[in-house]
């Protein structure tokens, strides 16, 4: 059985790549409101380690993951298969 592919979403926090649905910038007001709503519902995993949220990772479940890494970098890691051991 092949090992599952994971992606580093920052600070050695990993997400299964087959569970990722979308990578979205957190800059817009609607995304900020979505984060607050999801946080109240308890459906947010904060992987920013206190840093500014640059991207939101939507998963196949009802959970979103906040990352301090840009969605461009995360998309590059997904496309190349690089799990991102070097931190930004």
N, C-alpha and C positions, 0 to 999 in steps of 0.2 A: 504494500500500500504506500503510495507516494506521500511524502510529508506535506502537510498543508502549507500554502503560501501565505505569508503574513507581510504586512507593511508597517513600518515604523511611523507612527503619527506624531512623534515627538517625545523626547526624554525617555526613550526605551519603553514606550507604550506601543503595543502592537494590535493590529486589527486583521482579522482573516480577510484576505483580498476577495474571496468569493462572497462575502457578506456586504461588500460596499456597493451601494446603488448610485450615489452621486457625491461629488466633491464640489462644494459651493462656497463662494466668498462670503464672509460674515459682515461685509461693509454696509450693506443696504439696511434700511430701517425695517422692512418686513422680516428679514432674517434675524435682526436683533429682537424683534417682538416674538418671533418663533422660538428663539432660545429662551426667553423669559417664560413663555407659556410652557414649553417642554420642561424647563427646570422646576416649575411649580408642580408639574405632574410626576416629577422624579424620573424623567426619561433622558437625562443628560449625563454623559460621562465627560468630565473635564480633564483633558490630557495636556493642558497648557502650563501646568506648574506655576500658576500665578502670572504668566505673561499674557500679552494681548492676543485675543483670539483672531486668527487670520483666516481660518477656514472651518467649515462644518462638514463632517463626514456623515452622510445619511446611510443607514444600514438596512438590511432586509427586515429587521425587527422594528419595533416602535421606538428605537433608541437613536439619538444623535450623539456624535462624538465631536468635541471642540478641540481644535488643534492650533498650536502656535506656528505651524508651518503652512506656507501658502499652498493653495490648491494646485498651482502649477507644479510645484515640487512634488507633491503627493501623486499627481497624475503621472509625472515622469517616473517616479518609483514604481507605480503600477505597470506602466507600459514596458519598462526595461526589466522588470522582475527584481530590481534592486530593493532589498528590504530596508535600506537606509540606516545602516549602522553608524554612519558618521552624522553627528548632530549638527544642526544649524546654529 
